[in-house]
Every structure is written in structure tokens, then in C-alpha cells.
Amino acid sequence: METPFVTIGILLIFAGVIILLISAIQGTDIKSGGGAVIFIGPIPIALGTDKKWALTALITGIIIYLLFIIYRNKIY
């Protein structure tokens, strides 16, 4: 049984690859950076290459946590 989150995740990956390909064809400079979220229990811990990426990762982690809570409550 496939959840809509799997489909959304796959579509976001493809959209990112397409954006990178278009940027490479146009010769646009791409700034590199990134972040990650680690969940320890219900607490998201954000890591990033700078403050902007860490904040983005933290907000994303909080949104994922809230979606998990909402989705979990619909099941039970």
C-alpha cells in the first residue's frame, strides 16, 4: 500500500533534478549548501552548513513531525 507521501517525495526528487539540469544548461552558478534533520524520539535536531540551512532543516523537521502526528491520529 503506497502512501501519498512516497509519491510526493519521488516527485520532489524529480523536480530537483530537473531544476539542476536546467541550471547547468544555462550556465548559472549554483551555491552549494545543505542541511539534515535527525529525529531523537519526537525531537528534531537540525544540522546545516550555515544558519539559513539549519533553520530550513529545523522548520522542515517540525513540519514532518506535525504531519506524522496528524497522519498517525487518522489511523487510530
Buried (B, 14 or more C-beta within 10 A) or exposed (E): EEEEEEEEEEEEEEEEEEEEEEEEEEEEEEEEEEBBBEEEEEEBEBEBEEEEBBEBBBBBBEEBBEEEEEEEEEEE
